[in-house]
Amino acid sequence: MKLFSKDKWLKNIFELELLLIFSIFISFLITTLLMTDNISLEEKNSDKQGLFEKYRIFSSINDLRIPDPEAALTRDEIKSPFVRDFLTMRSARTELKDKSYGIIDDFIRNFKSGDPFLNSEKDKLHLKNLYVKKQYSQFIKGYKQAKYGFEYDIMLLLSYISIKDEKKSLRVFEGLYLNNPIRSIRKNLPKSELSGLLNRVEPGFWNRKLEMMIEKGSFSEFSQISRYIKNRQLINYISAEINYSGKRYKRAKTFLAGVRSARFISGKEKLLLKMRIRDDDYSDIDHTLEKLMSDKNVYKRLLLDISSILLIKGELELSSKYFTRYIKYLRENKKGEEYNYWNALWVTAWIKVKSGDEKGASELFREGSKSTIIPYRIANSFWNSIYDGKKPDTIDEFPFTYYFARYSDMRESEDNPDLSYFIKMFNTKGSDLFFDLISNVKQLLEEGLFDEAIEYLSWTIENRELPAVDMNSLKMVETLIYLKKGDHYHTFVSFRNNFSDYEKIVLPYFLKDIYMPVKYSRLVTKYSTESGVSRELVFALIKRESMFRESIISPAKAKGLMQLIDQTASQTARNIGLKFRRSDIYKPELNIRLGIAHLKELLEKYNGRVYLALAAYNAGSHRVAKWLEEFGRFEENKFIEMIPFSETRNYVKNVLRNYYYYKYYYKPSERGNIRL
């Protein structure tokens, strides 16, 4: 499948980037050689002054020299007052851990700083100092002025316990426990105190907590708290939910037999019906649903569960019937259910495709293209365009997506690239405060204090009020510091968290490593060339599998850069005649060599069809064989959407999107003629 067709959209972006970088270089040269101020004549006359400005800042972070740790200066040798103050604060934290309370008292009295972050840290240190010195009443008084997170909430709870204020300690505990797992609290609370608080919790709290457990389907801590719950009916009902979730249906029925309270009858009927459906008994679905209509929460949840169970069982007609009823119900009761509504619409469209109802699917894709949930709007717009033959409304707006990569194959027009979104993010001149903050960050970085610079930026982003462009620029700098550290995982996580609309952003070439880093390039190039596997495909897979973390292990025991399980690694080693010790699987060269060899085997098995090889790499060839038998008659794009495992479906889409952009950034010679 083509990555670039007749249109030159991405090619034009690349050319525009080169032009922009050339212009910036010329302006910088003029500034350096001819001008006495900081802005060149070209930039003064440009409507992109903010962009020039941000380019210089981002490039300076990229080009920063990492200091030699052995040549690090002592605090007294450092010239920057800000950095000296920062290191003084860090030393004070250490003194508190060492219980040097006299030193901390002197520090709090004498430390003066004009920086809000350092003053905030001083206040936190003062509070913690009060707590460790057992001055609980003063701690509580100081705490009311500001909140500093879970650690300080625990201190507040223990302070109320210490002054024997049972009412307030219980209130703080309930607030903490409602939003945090019991294990987090147990680590910080004496066992006797925790037990006493749990015994004093009111029934109304347990109702709220257990409702949250049911909603999330998370019951891991129920066994640890059940002895504190005095309502036996509630315990029986939750135990039934837990056993149903664990597919222990016989035990679930045993617990349900002990549920007689009117409050839990609807939930009991819900579980019993779902178990009958799993036993292929569909006789009383409509009758039970009619009985439960008065309980809106149970009714709508049951409709969704019934539809999903029937879909898994391959009962497409029945599944479509109840999904359609669920969608109709939510159309009239959509508040707070937008995600579930659009998800059900999407799933129902694909049931209709699979059943041959192309017209019905097209109507649902058309409705879905107006979704308020962005991922569903993009996906439905793509498929609506396939059925209607019209250009999708949102594809160009979200270029960093799988659907953009797919749709770009089908373009026949040469649309001009639209970089307005990226430009808008940064093309405003920075405020004086912004440059003060950047100066502080650079001073920390120049001393090799990368973690401290990130801490400073994170606090600033969360707590300071700045114009949007300044805030965007600080967020980008934070991301670039992670990149400078070589931490590709946190680089992308930072970027994704800082820019919730990151799918709209095509980064310029000099920022490409945020999206598509390359590491172990020599090894990947060597073994991909030997195997005849695309180097860019290997990078795309490693990015998705491990984000270039060589020591990572998954819950399924997949290991290393290319996430190989021991059995696959051993078999692949035998196939290529390589001696292999399982203890070596984390070594980058061996892991990459075996991973590429395994990928080559899969590509050969599926006649070069990348999407099938990727699906098998993630879920196993035995599952792909089953899917080919079930819906292999459908073309590639539809086949990917029909993969029943959401993890594998999203995996294939993610790697194909990555592959597209690795080609874009690292193989410009093939632009305009790139194929998957």
C-alpha positions as CSV (number, residue, x, y, z in Angstrom):
1,M,0.0,0.0,0.0
2,K,1.3,3.4,-0.9
3,L,2.4,5.8,1.8
4,F,2.6,8.7,-0.7
5,S,0.6,8.6,-3.9
6,K,0.3,11.3,-6.6
7,D,-0.2,14.1,-4.0
8,K,2.9,15.7,-2.6
9,W,1.4,16.7,0.7
10,L,4.2,15.5,3.0
11,K,6.8,16.2,0.4
12,N,5.7,19.8,0.4
13,I,5.9,19.9,4.2
14,F,9.5,18.7,4.0
15,E,10.3,21.4,1.3
16,L,8.6,24.0,3.5
17,E,10.7,22.9,6.5
18,L,13.9,23.2,4.5
19,L,12.9,26.7,3.4
20,L,12.0,27.7,7.0
21,I,15.2,26.3,8.4
22,F,17.2,28.0,5.6
23,S,15.4,31.3,6.4
24,I,16.1,31.0,10.1
25,F,19.8,30.2,9.4
26,I,20.1,33.3,7.2
27,S,18.4,35.5,9.8
28,F,20.6,34.1,12.5
29,L,23.7,34.7,10.4
30,I,22.6,38.3,9.9
31,T,21.9,38.7,13.6
32,T,25.3,37.4,14.5
33,L,27.4,39.3,12.0
34,L,25.6,42.5,11.3
35,M,23.2,43.3,14.1
36,T,23.7,44.7,17.5
37,D,20.3,43.6,18.9
38,N,18.8,40.1,19.0
39,I,16.5,40.2,16.0
40,S,17.6,40.3,12.4
41,L,16.2,42.6,9.8
42,E,14.4,39.7,8.1
43,E,12.9,38.6,11.4
44,K,11.8,42.2,12.2
45,N,9.9,42.3,8.9
46,S,8.5,38.7,9.3
47,D,5.1,37.6,10.6
48,K,6.9,34.6,12.0
49,Q,9.0,36.3,14.7
50,G,7.5,34.1,17.4
51,L,8.4,31.0,15.4
52,F,12.0,32.2,14.9
53,E,12.2,32.9,18.6
54,K,11.0,29.4,19.6
55,Y,13.1,27.7,17.0
56,R,16.2,29.2,18.7
57,I,15.1,28.1,22.1
58,F,14.3,24.6,21.1
59,S,17.5,24.2,19.1
60,S,19.5,25.5,22.0
61,I,18.1,22.7,24.2
62,N,18.7,20.1,21.4
63,D,22.3,21.3,21.0
64,L,23.1,21.6,24.7
65,R,26.4,20.0,25.7
66,I,26.0,17.6,28.6
67,P,28.5,18.5,31.3
68,D,31.0,15.9,32.5
69,P,29.8,14.7,35.9
70,E,33.4,14.5,37.1
71,A,33.9,18.2,36.3
72,A,30.7,19.3,38.1
73,L,31.1,22.5,40.2
74,T,30.4,22.6,43.9
75,R,27.5,24.8,45.1
76,D,29.9,27.6,46.2
77,E,31.6,27.5,42.8
78,I,28.4,28.0,40.8
79,K,27.9,31.6,39.6
80,S,24.1,31.5,39.1
81,P,22.3,32.7,42.2
82,F,19.2,30.7,41.1
83,V,21.1,27.5,40.8
84,R,22.8,28.0,44.1
85,D,19.4,28.6,45.7
86,F,18.0,25.4,44.0
87,L,20.9,23.4,45.4
88,T,20.5,24.9,48.8
89,M,16.9,23.8,48.8
90,R,18.0,20.3,47.7
91,S,20.5,20.1,50.6
92,A,17.8,21.2,53.0
93,R,15.5,18.4,51.9
94,T,18.4,16.0,52.7
95,E,19.0,17.5,56.1
96,L,15.3,17.0,56.9
97,K,15.6,13.3,56.0
98,D,18.7,13.1,58.3
99,K,16.6,14.8,61.1
100,S,18.8,17.8,61.3
101,Y,16.0,19.9,62.6
102,G,18.1,22.8,63.9
103,I,19.6,23.3,60.4
104,I,16.1,23.2,58.8
105,D,14.8,25.9,61.3
106,D,17.8,28.1,60.4
107,F,17.2,27.5,56.7
108,I,13.5,28.4,56.9
109,R,14.2,31.6,58.8
110,N,17.0,32.7,56.5
111,F,16.2,31.4,53.0
112,K,14.9,34.2,50.7
113,S,14.1,33.8,47.0
114,G,12.1,35.7,44.5
115,D,11.2,32.5,42.6
116,P,7.7,31.1,43.3
117,F,8.8,27.5,42.9
118,L,11.5,27.8,45.5
119,N,9.2,29.6,47.8
120,S,6.6,26.8,47.4
121,E,9.3,24.2,48.1
122,K,10.3,26.2,51.2
123,D,6.6,26.1,52.4
124,K,6.4,22.4,51.8
125,L,9.7,21.9,53.7
126,H,8.4,24.0,56.6
127,L,5.2,21.9,56.8
128,K,7.1,18.6,56.7
129,N,9.4,20.0,59.4
130,L,6.5,20.8,61.6
131,Y,5.1,17.3,61.1
132,V,8.3,15.4,61.8
133,K,8.8,17.5,64.9
134,K,5.3,16.4,66.0
135,Q,3.9,20.0,66.0
136,Y,0.6,18.6,64.6
137,S,-1.7,21.6,65.4
138,Q,0.7,23.9,63.6
139,F,1.0,21.5,60.7
140,I,-2.9,21.4,60.4
141,K,-3.0,25.2,60.4
142,G,-0.4,25.5,57.8
143,Y,-1.9,22.8,55.6
144,K,-5.2,24.7,55.3
145,Q,-3.3,27.3,53.3
146,A,-2.2,25.0,50.4
147,K,-2.4,21.4,49.4
148,Y,0.6,19.4,48.2
149,G,-0.7,16.0,47.2
150,F,-1.0,12.5,48.7
151,E,2.1,12.5,50.9
152,Y,0.9,15.7,52.7
153,D,-2.7,14.4,52.9
154,I,-1.4,11.3,54.8
155,M,0.5,13.7,57.1
156,L,-2.8,15.6,57.7
157,L,-4.6,12.3,58.5
158,L,-1.9,11.2,61.0
159,S,-1.9,14.7,62.5
160,Y,-5.7,14.5,63.2
161,I,-5.2,11.0,64.6
162,S,-2.4,12.2,66.9
163,I,-4.5,15.1,68.3
164,K,-7.4,12.6,68.7
165,D,-9.8,14.4,66.5
166,E,-11.8,11.3,65.4
167,K,-14.4,13.2,63.3
168,K,-11.9,15.0,61.1
169,S,-9.5,12.0,60.8
170,L,-12.4,9.9,59.6
171,R,-13.4,12.6,57.1
172,V,-9.9,12.9,55.7
173,F,-9.5,9.1,55.6
174,E,-12.7,8.7,53.6
175,G,-11.6,11.3,51.1
176,L,-8.3,9.6,50.7
177,Y,-9.6,6.1,50.4
178,L,-12.4,7.0,48.0
179,N,-9.8,8.0,45.4
180,N,-6.8,5.8,46.3
181,P,-6.3,2.0,46.7
182,I,-6.0,0.7,50.2
183,R,-2.5,-0.5,49.6
184,S,-1.3,3.1,49.2
185,I,-2.8,4.1,52.5
186,R,-1.6,0.9,54.3
187,K,2.0,1.8,53.4
188,N,1.8,5.0,55.4
189,L,-0.6,4.1,58.2
190,P,-0.1,1.9,61.3
191,K,-2.1,-1.3,61.1
192,S,-4.1,-0.5,64.2
193,E,-5.0,3.0,63.1
194,L,-6.1,1.7,59.6
195,S,-8.2,-1.0,61.2
196,G,-9.9,1.5,63.5
197,L,-10.7,3.9,60.7
198,L,-12.2,1.1,58.5
199,N,-14.4,-0.1,61.4
200,R,-15.7,3.5,61.9
201,V,-16.6,4.0,58.2
202,E,-20.3,4.5,57.6
203,P,-22.4,2.3,55.3
204,G,-23.0,5.1,52.9
205,F,-19.3,5.4,52.2
206,W,-19.0,1.6,51.5
207,N,-21.9,2.0,49.0
208,R,-20.0,4.7,47.1
209,K,-16.7,2.8,47.2
210,L,-18.1,-0.5,46.1
211,E,-20.1,1.2,43.3
212,M,-16.8,2.6,42.0
213,M,-15.3,-0.9,42.2
214,I,-18.2,-2.3,40.1
215,E,-18.0,0.5,37.6
216,K,-14.3,0.0,37.1
217,G,-14.5,-3.8,37.3
218,S,-11.7,-3.7,39.9
219,F,-12.2,-5.9,42.9
220,S,-8.6,-6.7,43.8
221,E,-8.8,-5.2,47.3
222,F,-12.2,-6.4,48.2
223,S,-10.9,-9.4,50.2
224,Q,-8.8,-7.1,52.3
225,I,-11.8,-4.9,53.4
226,S,-14.8,-7.2,53.3
227,R,-14.5,-8.0,57.1
228,Y,-15.2,-4.3,57.8
229,I,-18.4,-4.3,55.8
230,K,-21.4,-5.1,58.1
231,N,-24.0,-5.5,55.3
232,R,-24.0,-9.2,54.4
233,Q,-26.2,-8.7,51.4
234,L,-23.7,-6.2,50.0
235,I,-20.9,-8.7,50.6
236,N,-22.8,-11.5,48.8
237,Y,-23.6,-9.3,45.8
238,I,-20.0,-8.0,45.4
239,S,-18.7,-11.5,45.8
240,A,-21.0,-12.6,43.0
241,E,-19.7,-9.8,40.8
242,I,-16.1,-10.8,41.5
243,N,-16.7,-14.4,40.6
244,Y,-18.6,-13.5,37.5
245,S,-15.7,-11.3,36.3
246,G,-13.4,-14.2,37.0
247,K,-15.6,-16.6,35.0
248,R,-16.4,-18.6,38.1
249,Y,-20.1,-18.8,37.2
250,K,-21.0,-21.6,39.6
251,R,-19.6,-19.7,42.6
252,A,-21.3,-16.5,41.4
253,K,-24.7,-18.3,41.4
254,T,-24.0,-19.6,44.9
255,F,-23.4,-16.0,46.3
256,L,-26.4,-14.7,44.3
257,A,-28.6,-17.3,46.1
258,G,-27.9,-15.3,49.3
259,V,-28.9,-12.0,47.8
260,R,-32.5,-11.2,48.8
261,S,-32.4,-7.4,49.5
262,A,-34.6,-5.4,47.2
263,R,-31.7,-3.0,46.6
264,F,-29.7,-5.7,44.9
265,I,-32.4,-7.6,43.0
266,S,-31.8,-5.7,39.7
267,G,-28.1,-6.5,39.9
268,K,-28.9,-10.1,40.7
269,E,-31.2,-10.4,37.7
270,K,-28.6,-8.8,35.5
271,L,-25.9,-11.3,36.5
272,L,-28.2,-14.3,36.1
273,L,-29.3,-13.2,32.7
274,K,-25.7,-12.8,31.5
275,M,-24.8,-16.3,32.7
276,R,-27.9,-17.8,30.9
277,I,-26.8,-16.1,27.7
278,R,-23.3,-17.5,28.1
279,D,-25.0,-21.0,28.4
280,D,-26.7,-20.3,25.1
281,D,-30.1,-19.7,26.7
282,Y,-31.6,-16.6,24.9
283,S,-35.2,-17.3,25.7
284,D,-36.0,-14.6,28.3
285,I,-33.7,-11.7,27.3
286,D,-36.5,-9.4,26.3
287,H,-38.6,-10.3,29.3
288,T,-35.8,-9.7,31.8
289,L,-34.9,-6.4,30.1
290,E,-38.5,-5.2,30.3
291,K,-38.5,-6.0,34.1
292,L,-35.3,-4.0,34.6
293,M,-36.3,-0.9,32.6
294,S,-37.2,1.0,35.7
295,D,-33.6,0.8,37.0
296,K,-31.9,2.9,34.3
297,N,-28.3,2.3,35.3
298,V,-28.7,-1.5,35.4
299,Y,-30.8,-1.5,32.2
300,K,-28.4,0.5,30.0
301,R,-25.4,-1.4,31.3
302,L,-27.1,-4.8,30.8
303,L,-28.0,-3.8,27.2
304,L,-24.4,-3.1,26.5
305,D,-23.2,-6.3,28.2
306,I,-25.8,-8.5,26.4
307,S,-24.7,-7.0,23.0
308,S,-21.1,-7.6,23.7
309,I,-21.5,-11.2,24.9
310,L,-23.6,-12.1,21.8
311,L,-20.9,-10.5,19.6
312,I,-18.2,-12.6,21.2
313,K,-20.4,-15.7,20.7
314,G,-20.7,-14.8,17.0
315,E,-24.4,-14.1,17.2
316,L,-24.2,-11.1,14.8
317,E,-27.9,-10.6,14.2
318,L,-28.9,-10.7,17.9
319,S,-25.9,-8.6,18.9
320,S,-26.8,-5.9,16.3
321,K,-30.4,-6.0,17.6
322,Y,-29.4,-5.2,21.2
323,F,-26.6,-2.7,20.2
324,T,-29.3,-0.9,18.1
325,R,-31.6,-0.8,21.1
326,Y,-28.8,0.4,23.3
327,I,-27.9,3.2,20.8
328,K,-31.6,4.3,20.6
329,Y,-31.8,4.4,24.4
330,L,-28.7,6.5,24.8
331,R,-29.9,8.9,22.1
332,E,-32.5,9.9,24.5
333,N,-30.3,9.6,27.6
334,K,-26.9,10.5,26.3
335,K,-25.7,12.8,29.2
336,G,-22.5,11.4,30.6
337,E,-22.6,8.5,28.2
338,E,-21.1,10.1,25.1
339,Y,-18.2,7.7,24.9
340,N,-20.3,4.6,25.3
341,Y,-22.8,5.9,22.7
342,W,-20.2,6.5,20.0
343,N,-18.4,3.3,20.8
344,A,-21.6,1.3,20.4
345,L,-22.4,3.1,17.1
346,W,-18.9,2.2,15.8
347,V,-19.2,-1.5,16.8
348,T,-22.7,-1.8,15.3
349,A,-21.4,-0.3,12.0
350,W,-18.8,-3.1,11.8
351,I,-21.3,-5.8,12.7
352,K,-23.3,-4.6,9.7
353,V,-20.2,-4.6,7.5
354,K,-19.5,-8.2,8.6
355,S,-23.1,-9.2,8.0
356,G,-23.2,-7.6,4.5
357,D,-25.4,-4.7,5.4
358,E,-23.3,-2.1,3.6
359,K,-26.1,0.5,3.5
360,G,-26.7,0.2,7.2
361,A,-23.0,0.5,8.0
362,S,-22.7,3.6,5.7
363,E,-25.5,5.4,7.6
364,L,-23.8,4.7,11.0
365,F,-20.4,5.9,9.7
366,R,-22.1,9.1,8.4
367,E,-23.6,9.7,11.9
368,G,-20.3,8.8,13.6
369,S,-18.4,11.3,11.5
370,K,-20.1,14.0,13.7
371,S,-19.0,12.4,16.9
372,T,-18.1,14.5,19.9
373,I,-15.3,12.0,20.7
374,I,-12.3,12.8,18.5
375,P,-11.0,9.3,17.8
376,Y,-14.4,8.1,16.7
377,R,-15.0,11.2,14.6
378,I,-11.7,10.6,12.8
379,A,-12.3,6.8,12.3
380,N,-15.9,7.3,11.1
381,S,-14.9,10.2,8.8
382,F,-12.4,7.9,7.1
383,W,-15.0,5.1,6.6
384,N,-17.7,7.5,5.6
385,S,-15.4,8.8,2.9
386,I,-14.9,5.2,1.7
387,Y,-18.6,4.7,1.3
388,D,-19.6,8.1,0.1
389,G,-16.5,8.7,-2.1
390,K,-16.0,12.2,-0.6
391,K,-13.0,13.6,1.1
392,P,-13.3,13.2,4.9
393,D,-13.8,16.4,6.9
394,T,-11.3,15.8,9.6
395,I,-8.4,13.8,8.2
396,D,-6.1,16.7,7.4
397,E,-6.9,18.2,10.8
398,F,-5.4,15.1,12.5
399,P,-2.2,14.1,10.6
400,F,-0.5,12.1,13.3
401,T,-3.1,9.3,13.1
402,Y,-3.4,5.9,11.5
403,Y,-6.3,7.1,9.4
404,F,-4.4,10.0,8.0
405,A,-1.6,7.6,6.9
406,R,-4.2,5.3,5.3
407,Y,-6.2,8.1,3.6
408,S,-3.1,9.7,2.1
409,D,-2.8,6.7,-0.1
410,M,-6.1,7.4,-1.7
411,R,-5.6,11.1,-2.5
412,E,-5.3,12.2,-6.1
413,S,-5.1,15.9,-5.5
414,E,-2.0,17.8,-4.5
415,D,-3.3,19.6,-1.5
416,N,-1.1,22.3,-0.1
417,P,0.3,21.5,3.4
418,D,-1.4,23.3,6.3
419,L,1.1,24.0,9.1
420,S,-1.1,26.6,10.6
421,Y,-1.8,24.6,13.8
422,F,1.9,24.1,14.6
423,I,2.6,27.8,13.8
424,K,-0.3,29.0,15.9
425,M,1.1,27.0,18.9
426,F,4.4,28.9,18.9
427,N,4.2,32.0,16.7
428,T,3.7,34.7,19.3
429,K,6.6,36.5,20.9
430,G,7.4,35.4,24.5
431,S,6.6,37.4,27.5
432,D,9.3,38.7,29.9
433,L,8.3,36.1,32.4
434,F,8.6,33.4,29.8
435,F,12.2,34.4,29.1
436,D,13.0,34.6,32.8
437,L,11.7,31.0,33.2
438,I,13.7,29.8,30.2
439,S,16.8,31.5,31.6
440,N,16.4,29.6,34.9
441,V,15.9,26.3,33.1
442,K,19.0,26.8,31.0
443,Q,21.0,27.6,34.1
444,L,20.0,24.3,35.6
445,L,20.8,22.4,32.4
446,E,24.2,24.0,32.0
447,E,25.1,22.5,35.4
448,G,23.8,19.1,34.3
449,L,20.7,19.3,36.6
450,F,18.3,17.7,34.2
451,D,15.9,16.2,36.7
452,E,15.8,19.5,38.6
453,A,15.0,21.4,35.4
454,I,12.1,19.0,34.7
455,E,10.9,19.4,38.3
456,Y,11.0,23.1,37.9
457,L,9.2,23.1,34.6
458,S,6.5,20.6,35.8
459,W,5.7,22.8,38.8
460,T,5.6,25.9,36.6
461,I,3.3,24.4,34.0
462,E,0.9,23.2,36.7
463,N,1.0,26.4,38.9
464,R,1.9,29.5,36.9
465,E,-0.5,31.5,34.7
466,L,1.1,32.3,31.3
467,P,-0.1,33.1,27.8
468,A,-1.0,29.9,25.8
469,V,2.0,30.2,23.5
470,D,4.4,30.6,26.4
471,M,2.9,27.6,28.1
472,N,3.2,25.5,24.9
473,S,6.8,26.5,24.6
474,L,7.6,25.5,28.2
475,K,5.9,22.1,27.6
476,M,8.0,21.6,24.5
477,V,11.2,22.4,26.4
478,E,10.2,19.9,29.1
479,T,9.8,17.2,26.4
480,L,13.1,18.2,24.8
481,I,14.9,17.8,28.2
482,Y,13.7,14.2,28.4
483,L,14.9,13.7,24.8
484,K,18.3,15.1,25.7
485,K,18.5,12.6,28.6
486,G,18.0,9.8,26.0
487,D,14.7,8.8,27.7
488,H,12.5,8.2,24.7
489,Y,9.7,6.7,26.7
490,H,9.2,9.8,28.9
491,T,9.9,12.1,25.9
492,F,6.8,10.9,24.1
493,V,4.8,10.5,27.3
494,S,5.6,14.1,28.2
495,F,4.7,15.4,24.8
496,R,1.4,13.4,24.7
497,N,0.4,14.5,28.2
498,N,1.4,18.2,27.6
499,F,-0.4,18.4,24.3
500,S,-3.7,16.5,24.5
501,D,-4.3,17.4,20.8
502,Y,-1.0,16.0,19.6
503,E,-2.6,14.1,16.8
504,K,-3.1,17.5,15.1
505,I,0.7,18.2,15.1
506,V,3.2,17.3,12.5
507,L,6.5,18.2,14.0
508,P,9.3,19.8,11.9
509,Y,12.3,17.7,11.0
510,F,14.6,19.0,13.8
511,L,12.0,17.8,16.4
512,K,11.4,14.5,14.7
513,D,13.0,12.4,17.5
514,I,10.0,13.3,19.8
515,Y,7.8,11.3,17.5
516,M,10.1,8.9,15.8
517,P,13.4,8.3,17.6
518,V,16.1,6.1,16.3
519,K,18.4,4.2,18.7
520,Y,20.6,1.2,18.1
521,S,20.6,2.4,14.5
522,R,23.7,0.4,13.6
523,L,22.3,-2.9,14.8
524,V,18.9,-2.3,13.3
525,T,20.4,-1.3,9.9
526,K,22.8,-4.3,9.9
527,Y,20.2,-7.0,10.6
528,S,17.3,-5.5,8.7
529,T,19.6,-5.2,5.6
530,E,20.7,-8.8,6.0
531,S,17.1,-10.0,6.3
532,G,15.6,-7.8,3.7
533,V,13.2,-6.3,6.2
534,S,12.5,-2.6,6.1
535,R,14.6,-0.7,8.6
536,E,11.8,1.8,9.2
537,L,9.4,-1.0,9.9
538,V,11.7,-2.4,12.5
539,F,12.0,1.0,14.2
540,A,8.2,1.4,14.1
541,L,7.8,-1.9,15.8
542,I,10.4,-1.3,18.5
543,K,8.9,2.1,19.2
544,R,5.5,0.4,19.8
545,E,6.9,-2.6,21.7
546,S,9.4,-1.1,24.1
547,M,10.0,2.6,23.2
548,F,13.7,1.6,23.0
549,R,13.9,0.4,26.6
550,E,16.1,-2.7,26.5
551,S,15.4,-4.1,30.0
552,I,11.6,-4.0,29.8
553,I,9.4,-7.0,30.4
554,S,5.7,-7.2,29.8
555,P,3.0,-8.9,31.9
556,A,3.1,-11.7,29.3
557,K,6.8,-12.1,29.9
558,A,7.8,-10.6,26.6
559,K,11.3,-9.2,26.9
560,G,13.7,-6.6,25.6
561,L,13.6,-4.1,22.8
562,M,11.5,-6.2,20.4
563,Q,9.5,-7.9,23.2
564,L,10.3,-11.6,22.6
565,I,8.9,-14.4,24.8
566,D,11.4,-17.1,25.6
567,Q,9.7,-19.7,23.4
568,T,9.6,-17.5,20.3
569,A,13.2,-16.4,20.8
570,S,14.4,-20.0,21.2
571,Q,12.6,-21.3,18.2
572,T,13.8,-18.4,16.0
573,A,17.4,-18.9,17.2
574,R,17.1,-22.6,16.1
575,N,15.6,-21.6,12.7
576,I,18.6,-19.3,11.9
577,G,21.2,-21.6,13.4
578,L,22.1,-19.3,16.3
579,K,23.3,-20.5,19.7
580,F,21.1,-18.9,22.3
581,R,21.0,-18.6,26.1
582,R,17.8,-17.2,27.5
583,S,19.7,-15.1,30.0
584,D,21.0,-13.1,27.0
585,I,17.6,-12.1,25.6
586,Y,17.9,-8.6,27.0
587,K,21.1,-7.9,25.1
588,P,20.2,-5.3,22.4
589,E,22.1,-7.0,19.6
590,L,20.7,-10.5,20.2
591,N,17.2,-9.2,20.8
592,I,17.2,-7.1,17.6
593,R,18.7,-9.9,15.6
594,L,16.1,-12.5,16.8
595,G,13.2,-10.0,16.6
596,I,14.0,-9.1,13.0
597,A,14.4,-12.8,12.1
598,H,11.0,-13.5,13.6
599,L,9.4,-10.6,11.8
600,K,11.0,-11.8,8.5
601,E,9.5,-15.3,9.1
602,L,6.0,-13.8,9.6
603,L,6.3,-11.6,6.5
604,E,7.3,-14.6,4.4
605,K,4.4,-16.6,5.9
606,Y,1.9,-14.0,4.9
607,N,3.4,-13.2,1.5
608,G,4.7,-9.8,2.5
609,R,1.3,-8.6,4.0
610,V,2.6,-6.3,6.7
611,Y,-0.7,-6.0,8.6
612,L,-1.0,-9.8,9.0
613,A,2.7,-10.1,10.1
614,L,2.1,-7.4,12.7
615,A,-1.1,-9.0,13.9
616,A,0.7,-12.3,14.3
617,Y,3.7,-10.7,16.0
618,N,1.4,-9.4,18.7
619,A,-1.3,-12.1,19.0
620,G,0.3,-15.2,17.5
621,S,-0.1,-16.9,14.1
622,H,-2.7,-19.3,15.4
623,R,-5.1,-16.4,16.1
624,V,-4.4,-14.8,12.7
625,A,-5.2,-18.2,11.1
626,K,-8.5,-18.2,12.9
627,W,-9.3,-14.6,11.8
628,L,-8.4,-15.3,8.2
629,E,-10.8,-18.2,8.3
630,E,-13.5,-16.0,9.8
631,F,-13.2,-12.8,7.9
632,G,-10.2,-13.2,5.6
633,R,-12.4,-12.4,2.6
634,F,-12.3,-8.7,3.5
635,E,-9.7,-6.4,2.1
636,E,-6.8,-5.1,4.3
637,N,-8.4,-2.0,5.8
638,K,-11.6,-3.8,6.8
639,F,-9.7,-6.8,8.1
640,I,-7.7,-4.6,10.5
641,E,-11.0,-3.1,11.9
642,M,-12.4,-6.5,12.4
643,I,-9.6,-7.9,14.5
644,P,-11.5,-8.8,17.7
645,F,-8.7,-8.1,20.2
646,S,-8.6,-4.3,20.8
647,E,-5.0,-4.6,21.9
648,T,-3.9,-6.3,18.6
649,R,-6.2,-4.0,16.5
650,N,-4.7,-0.9,18.0
651,Y,-1.2,-2.4,17.9
652,V,-1.4,-2.9,14.1
653,K,-2.7,0.6,13.6
654,N,-0.1,2.1,15.8
655,V,2.8,0.4,14.1
656,L,1.5,1.2,10.6
657,R,1.2,4.9,11.6
658,N,4.8,4.8,13.0
659,Y,6.1,3.1,9.9
660,Y,4.5,5.9,7.8
661,Y,6.3,8.6,9.8
662,Y,9.6,6.8,10.0
663,K,9.5,6.8,6.2
664,Y,8.6,10.4,6.2
665,Y,11.4,11.6,8.5
666,Y,14.2,9.2,7.7
667,K,13.8,8.1,4.1
668,P,13.3,11.3,2.1
669,S,14.8,9.8,-1.1
670,E,11.6,7.6,-1.3
671,R,9.1,10.4,-0.7
672,G,6.4,10.2,-3.3
673,N,7.0,6.5,-3.8
674,I,6.7,4.9,-0.4
675,R,4.8,1.6,0.0
676,L,3.8,-0.3,3.1
